[in-house]
């Protein structure tokens, strides 16, 4: 038998089933994550979005890209998922403080220039 080294702290897990904001994405009848466009009844149109699920190239592989400090996780404000560009690279679905749930301002293309040289 093994001893529990780092047990959970005191407190409780919040009841997300009663929070309408969380329920929009996390509590669906078919248990699938839902994505919303401008109209919540319509799915998000990804035709004009950045490609996803691509392995991010380092500057040594492609000089048109900046090399992140961590090639698996990315930057502190722009994330990679195991070295791949995904929706969460540019968007934080839990932070609506910037338009389109962007991880940082894209004023002057700042978000884009995190990864792209030009």
WOVENQUI-V265614 format. One record per residue. RES is the residue in three letters. PSI is psi as a letter, one per 30 degrees, with the letter a starting at -180 (none if undefined). OMEGA is omega in radians with two decimals (* if undefined). D_LAST is the distance of its C-alpha to the last C-alpha in Angstrom with 2 decimals. Layout:
BEGIN
<<RES & PSI & OMEGA & D_LAST> <RES & PSI & OMEGA & D_LAST>>
END
This chain:
BEGIN
<<UNK & k & -3.12 & 57.29> <UNK & k & 3.07 & 54.15> <UNK & k & 3.06 & 53.88> <UNK & j & -3.07 & 51.15> <UNK & e & -3.10 & 49.17> <UNK & i & -3.14 & 46.58> <UNK & l & 3.12 & 48.07> <UNK & k & 3.12 & 46.36> <UNK & l & 3.12 & 46.65> <UNK & l & 3.11 & 48.82> <UNK & a & -3.13 & 47.75> <UNK & l & 3.09 & 47.03> <UNK & k & -3.13 & 44.22> <UNK & k & 3.11 & 43.57> <UNK & j & -3.12 & 44.91> <UNK & f & -3.12 & 41.82> <UNK & f & 3.13 & 44.08> <UNK & g & -3.14 & 45.20> <UNK & j & -3.07 & 41.82> <UNK & e & 3.12 & 40.65> <UNK & e & 3.12 & 36.99> <UNK & e & -3.07 & 36.89> <UNK & f & -3.12 & 39.06> <UNK & e & -3.10 & 36.58> <UNK & e & -2.94 & 34.50> <UNK & f & -3.07 & 36.70> <UNK & i & -3.11 & 40.14> <UNK & l & -3.10 & 40.30> <UNK & f & -3.14 & 43.30> <UNK & g & 3.10 & 41.62> <UNK & g & 3.05 & 39.92> <UNK & k & 3.08 & 36.46> <UNK & k & 3.13 & 33.40> <UNK & k & 3.07 & 32.80> <UNK & k & -3.08 & 29.53> <UNK & k & 2.99 & 29.77> <UNK & a & 3.13 & 27.98> <UNK & e & 3.10 & 28.92> <UNK & j & -3.05 & 32.47> <UNK & f & 3.12 & 33.77> <UNK & f & -3.12 & 36.03> <UNK & k & 3.09 & 33.24> <UNK & l & 3.13 & 30.89> <UNK & k & 3.10 & 27.17> <UNK & j & -3.09 & 25.41> <UNK & g & -3.10 & 22.55> <UNK & e & -3.08 & 21.68> <UNK & g & -3.11 & 18.63> <UNK & l & 3.07 & 17.43> <UNK & k & 3.05 & 14.93> <UNK & k & 3.13 & 16.74> <UNK & l & -3.14 & 18.86> <UNK & g & 3.07 & 21.08> <UNK & k & 3.03 & 18.61> <UNK & k & -3.11 & 18.77> <UNK & k & 3.13 & 15.64> <UNK & k & 3.03 & 14.69> <UNK & l & 3.13 & 14.68> <UNK & e & 3.10 & 12.68> <UNK & e & 3.12 & 15.95> <UNK & e & -3.12 & 15.88> <UNK & j & -3.07 & 12.34> <UNK & f & 3.10 & 10.24> <UNK & f & -3.08 & 6.92> <UNK & k & 3.00 & 8.33> <UNK & k & 3.08 & 10.01> <UNK & k & 3.14 & 13.76> <UNK & l & 3.10 & 15.72> <UNK & f & 3.09 & 19.02> <UNK & j & -3.04 & 20.91> <UNK & f & 3.08 & 19.77> <UNK & e & -3.06 & 22.27> <UNK & f & 3.12 & 21.87> <UNK & b & -3.11 & 18.31> <UNK & l & 3.09 & 17.91> <UNK & f & -3.09 & 20.57> <UNK & f & 3.07 & 18.85> <UNK & k & -2.95 & 16.77> <UNK & k & 2.92 & 19.13> <UNK & k & 3.10 & 19.41> <UNK & j & -3.08 & 22.74> <UNK & h & 3.09 & 24.09> <UNK & g & -3.10 & 20.69> <UNK & k & 3.04 & 19.77> <UNK & k & 3.14 & 17.43> <UNK & l & 3.11 & 19.99> <UNK & e & -3.10 & 20.62> <UNK & f & 3.08 & 21.46> <UNK & e & -3.10 & 18.03> <UNK & f & -3.05 & 16.90> <UNK & k & 3.01 & 20.43> <UNK & j & -3.05 & 23.56> <UNK & f & -3.13 & 26.48> <UNK & g & 3.14 & 28.78> <UNK & j & -3.13 & 26.99> <UNK & g & -3.03 & 27.09> <UNK & f & 3.06 & 26.39> <UNK & l & -3.13 & 22.92> <UNK & k & 3.12 & 22.56> <UNK & g & 3.13 & 22.15> <UNK & h & 3.14 & 22.99> <UNK & k & 3.13 & 19.45> <UNK & f & 3.09 & 19.46> <UNK & l & 3.14 & 17.84> <UNK & k & 3.05 & 16.99> <UNK & g & 3.07 & 13.91> <UNK & k & -3.09 & 14.62> <UNK & g & -3.11 & 11.71> <UNK & g & -3.10 & 9.60> <UNK & e & 3.12 & 10.80> <UNK & e & -3.14 & 11.71> <UNK & e & -3.10 & 8.53> <UNK & f & 3.01 & 6.84> <UNK & e & -3.11 & 10.02> <UNK & e & -3.01 & 9.09> <UNK & k & 3.08 & 5.48> <UNK & e & 3.09 & 3.83> <UNK & none & * & 0.00>>
END
